Amino acid sequence: MTKKHFLVKAMSSAVMVVAAAFAIGRTLAAQSQDPAPQDARGVAMARLLDSKACQQCDLSGASFAKGTDLKGVDLAGAKLTEASFYRTILTNANFSDADLSKANLSMADLTNVNFGGANLDGATLTGATGASLVGAKTTETTVCPDGSNGPCR
């Protein structure tokens, strides 16, 4: 091995060590700080997907993939503003007292969902099936399952 090759290899190894140390330092610094709101949302999302329950949690802006099976989830009192449940399966879910303002529930299966006391102001439910919005707060900014503006019946 020539002296030039040896120096290049040594410098390359040194750069890798510095990069690894930097990454470890960033990880340790991140662990010592309070979690950011998005980290808390990630924890709430993991809890929901694991146990099918996340009462009073904040999943504002969360987006569930088309076809996600959320049958029987308990999101009572949860903050779900601007969340997207587009084409999700929500049969037998509990959204009682949840804040679903500006949420997208279009094309979702809402059979036997409890919306008692839920805020659906500005939510979109176009094409949702099985929806009974008894006890839910809907306003003129809510788009009902039939595509009309609320209040929904």
N, C-alpha and C positions, 0 to 999 in steps of 0.2 A: 504494500500500500504506500502510495507516495505521500509526501508531507501535505500536499494540497488536499488530497482525498481525506486524509486523517483530520485536517482542520475543518473541512466541510461537514464531516460526520460528527465531530465533536460539537460544532455549532448547532447542527440540527438537533442533537440530543439535548443541548442546553435550552434551545427554544421550546422543545417539548416539555421539559421540566418546568420552565417558567409558565407555560400555558396551563399545565396541570395544577400548579400552585395557585395561579390566578383563579381557576375554576373552583378549586376547593375553598379558597378565600371567599369567593362570591357566595357559594353555597352556605358556608358558615355564617356569613353576614346576614343572608336571607333568613336563616333559621333563628337568628337572635332577634329579629324584628317581629312586630305584630303582623299577622297575615293581612294581606291586602283584601279589599272587598271581593275581588274576583277569586281569590283563594278560598274565602269563606263560601262563596257561591259554588265553587267546585266541590267543597266538602259536603254542602247541602245536596248537590246533585248526586254525589256518590251515595249518600245516605238514602236518598229517594230511590235510586235504582237498586240498591241492595235490600232495603227493608220495605219498599213500597209505602213508606210513611215519611212525611217531613212537615209536620204541623208547625205553623208559625215561622217557617223558614223563608229566606229571601232568595227567590230564583228569578228576580226581575231580569228581563231580557234573555232568559234561557231559551234555547231552541232545541226542540226534540225532533229527531229525524222522522221523515215520512214513514209511517207504518210502525213506529215504536209502540210496543205493547205496555200500556200503563193501566191495565185493568185493575180496579180496586185500589188505586193509590189514595192515600189520605193526605190531602194538602189543606186541611182545615186551617183557616186563618193565615195561610201563606201569602206572601207578597209576590205576585206573578205579573206585575205590570210589564207590558210589552213582550211577554213570553209568547213563543210560537209553539202551538200544538197542532199544526197543520197536518191533517190526515193521520193523526194518532188514534190509538184505540184506548178510550177512557171509560169503558163500561164499568158501572158500579163505583166510580171514583167519588171522593168526597171533597168538594170545593166550598163547603159551608164557611161563610164569613171570609173567604179569600178575596184578595184584591186582584182581579183580572182585568183592570182597566187597560185599554188599548191592546189586549192580548189577541192573538190570532188563533181561533178555534175552527177555522174553515175546514170543511170536509171531515171533521173528526167524528168518531162514533161516540155519542154522548148518551147512550142508552143507560137509564137508571142512575144518572149522575145527580148528586145532591148539590144544588147551587143555592141553597137557603142562605140568605144574607150576603151572598157574594156580590161584589161590585163589578159589573160588566160594562161600565161606562166607556164608550169608545171601542169596545171589543168587536171583532168581526167573527160571525158564526155562519157565514154563507155556506150552504150545502151541508152543514152538520146534520147528522141523523140522530133520531131518538131523543132530541133535546126537550127537556121539560124545565122551563125557567121559572117555575113557581117559587116565589120568595126572593128571586134575584133582583138586583137593581139594574135596570136597563134604561137608557135614555135615548133621546133622538140621535145621538152620535153612535149608538150601538147598531150594528148591521145584523139583523135577525137571520135565522137559518134559511128563510125563504128569500133573502136578499133585500127585504124592505128595511127601512130605518125604524128604529125602536120608538117608543118602548115596545119590547117584544111581548107576546102573549104566550 
